[in-house]
Amino acid sequence: MAVCEVCFRHCEIKEGSLGFCKARTCRDGMVVPYNYGKITSLALDPIEKKPLRRFYPGSMIVSVGSFGCNIRCPFCQNSEISWSKEVLDMAQRAAYVSPEELVKIALRYRDQGNIGVAYTYNEPLIGYEYVRDCARLVKEAGMKNVLVSNGTAELAILEEIIPCIDAMNIDLKGFSDEYYTGLLKGSRRQTMDFIEEAVKHCHVELTTLIVPGENDSVEEMREISKWIASLENGRSIPLHVSRFFPCFHMTDREATDVKKVYELAEVAREELEYVYTGNC
């Protein structure tokens, strides 16, 4: 048995078993990434889809994902590779792509506007070793690295990868512990600590998905935007205020009213210079 040190859970993993995220295992008494290089998703996406609006706008980026996640959003749009019962089946069907091969793929699409690699779709930090190894080679090849994450990781993990990461989009899903711990099974404090440190090292944009009846009050958006503004260069950190659509385990409510998204975006603009609406 060994203790995983990636996130706040600190899972005690028995030999050959998997942690909460279904992506880390214990082998010879050490925690290792079970999902290393096992790719379930690979696409050439517009950079704005990450979403990043103020980092090489108009460019494309090779986007790569594996499987597993360390929180449990009931509205997950990538549930089949993140936390539904199909995850372990996806693990068996995933194709191995070495860091060297991923760099070759990225370079192959350079003439189509590709600027590098985005680690996304599932939660990339639960397999940070692959992100680290790929990012080093991508950087050596003169290309960019982008991380799309829920920010649920210890600062030691950020320290491992940050020398090679050029930009991040991090979910700040809400601003109450009840929402984070109760509904998402996550840690607001760890996410906030991760964001606070990340903004010191690379370009960071944040995303808040507005879920009706959960995190859609003016008061909460005011708290979110004030906190962001308090960070280093905080007023210039872009915030994406995004519209929820019912899916996966959360089909008990309608999509967020577009007027509500616009209203909350205006509230955020009281503190922040760059606020964008999404899924509207």
N, C-alpha and C positions, 0 to 999 in steps of 0.2 A: 504493500500500500504506500501511496505517496500523496502529498498535498499539492494541488495545482495552485499556482500563484498568479494566474492571469487576471482574475477579477475578484470582486468582493466575496464571491461564494466560497473560495478556498476549498473546493471539493476534495474530499478524501477519496481517492480512486484506488480500488483494489486492482491487483495485477490482472490485466486483460480486460478490465471493465472500462466503461466510459463515464465521463463526468456529465454534469447537468446539460452542457452544451452539445453533447453527442459528437464532439470533434476532438476531444483530448482523452488519451488513454494512459495506462500505467504499463510500462514495459521494462523489465529488469529493475524494478524499484524506482523508476524515474518517470515523470510525466512527460509525454511526447505528443506531438500533434498527429492524431489518427487521420486527419484530413489533409495532410501535407501533399500538395500538388494534385489532389483529386478534384478535378474541375467538373462542375455541373453546368456552368453557364459561361458563354464566351460570345461577345458581340462587339461591333464597332458602333459606338454611340456618339451623338452630339454631346459636347461637354455640358451643355445646359441641362441635360437629362439627369445629371448626377445628384442634385442640381448645383451647378456653379455658374454664376452669372458674371463674375468679375475676375475670372481666371481664364485667359486665352479664349474670349468669346468667339464663337463661330468655328471653333476647331472641333475635331473628332478625337475620340480616345478609345483604345481597346479596353473593354470592361470584362473583368474576370471574377468568377465567384465559385465557391466550394459548397460546403453544407454545414449546418449547425448554427446555433445562436445561443447566447447566454442570458437573454431575457425572453419574455413570452407575450408579445403584443397580440391581443386577440384579433386585431384587424390586419395582421401581417399579409402583405401582398406577395410575398415569396415563401409562403408557408411550406410548400412541398420540399424546399431545400433548407428551411430554417428550423421548424419545430413540430411539424405535423407527423403523423405516424409513418409517412412515406420517406422520412429523412434517411433512415438506415437502408432502405431499398435504393434510394438515390446514391448512397455511399458505395454500394456494390456496383452500380452502373456508371459511376463517375470515371472519366478518362484521366489518366495521369499525364500531366504536362510539366516538364521540368522547368526550372527558372530559365535555363538556356534557351529552351524551345519557345517559352513565352516571349522572350526578348526578340527572337527571330520573327515571331508573328507580329509583334509591334512594329518592327522595322519594315516588314512586308507591306504594311498599310500606311507607311509614311507619305507616299505619294497621293494618298486619298485624304490627306489632312490630319492624319493621326499624330498626336503630340506625345503619346506615351501609354501608360497603363493605369487603369483605375481598379482598385480592389474593392469589390462591391457585391451586391445581390444578397448574399448571406452576411453574417457578421465576420469581417475579415480578421479582427484582432484575436479571435479564438484560435486562429492559425497564424499568429504573427510571425512565426519563423519563416513561413513561405513568403509572406509579404516582405520581410527583411531581406531574404536572399534574392528575391526577384528585383526588389527596388534598387539594390546595389548594382545589379547588372544593367537595369534600365538606365540608371544614372550614368554609368560608365559609357553607355551607348549614346549619351547626349540627349536623352528623352526625359519626360516628366513623369512623376508618380503622384497619383491621387488616391486618397483613402476616403471611403464612404462608410461611416461607422455610427454605432449607437453610443460610442464613448464610454462603454462600460469596461474599463480596464485599469489596472494599477499603473501608476506613473512610471514604474520601472519598464513596463512594456512600451510606453510611449518613448522612453529614452532609447530603447533598442532600435526603433524604426525611424525616429524623427530625422536623423541626419540625411536620409534619402527621400523624405516626403516633401513634396512641393506645395500641395494643397489638400485640404480636407473639407468634406461636408459632414457635420456631426449633428445628429438628432438631439435637440433639447425638447423632449416630448411633452413636457408640462412643467409646472413649478410647485407641485405639492407632493409630499411624501406619500400621501394616500393614493394618488394616481400612480406614481412610480412603483411603489412597493406593493400596493393592493392589486391593481389591475395589470401592470406590466411585469411584475416580479423582478424589478430592477432596483437600481440605487441612484437616486437623484444626486446625492452627495458625490458619489464617485464620478458621475457624468460631469458635474459642474467642475470638479477638480481637474478632470482631464481637459475640458475645454479651456479652463483658466491657464493651464500650462501650454496647451497646443498653440494658442494665439500668440505666444511669445516667439514661436519658431517658424511658422509657415503661414501661408494664406489660409484662412478659415472662414467658411460660411456655415450658418446654422439653419436647421429646418424644424419648424413646429407644425405638426399635423393637428388641425382643429377638429376635435371629436365632439359632436353635440352632447351636451349634458355632462361632459367630463372636464374639459379644459378650455371651455369657450367663453369664459367671462372676461369682461373688460378689465376687471381687477387683476386677474391672473396674467393677462397679456401685458399689463402695465408693470407688474413685478418682473416678468421675464425680460422685457426690454430695458428696464432700469438696471437690472443685474448685468446684462450684456454690455450696456454703456459704461458700467463701472470697471470693465476689464481693460487691459492694455490696448490702446487704440480702439476702445470699445464702440464708440459712436460710428466708426466706419466699418464695423463687422456686418456683413450682409446677413439679413434674416429672411428666410423663405416661410411665409405663412401659407400653409397648404390646406386644401379642401379634402375632407374625409369622404370616402365612398364605402358603403357597407360591403364587407367581404369576410371570408373565413368564419371565425366564431363570433363576429359582431355584425349581425344582420338584423338586429332588433331596433334599428333607428335609420332615419333617412340620411341621405348625404347632407353635408354641411350646407346651410343656406349661403349662397354666393354673397349676399349682402353682409352676412356675418363675417365672412372672410375679409371683405373689403373694409368693414368697420374696424376689425382687430388690426389690420395692417395700418390703418390710419392712427390707431392708438400707439402702435410700435414706432411710427414715424415721429412721435413726440420726443423720442430719445435717440433714434437711430437714423443714420443718413440714407442707408440703402435697405429698403424693405420691398420684397417681391411677393406677389400672390401666385399660388400654384394650383393646378388642377381646376382652374376656373374657366 
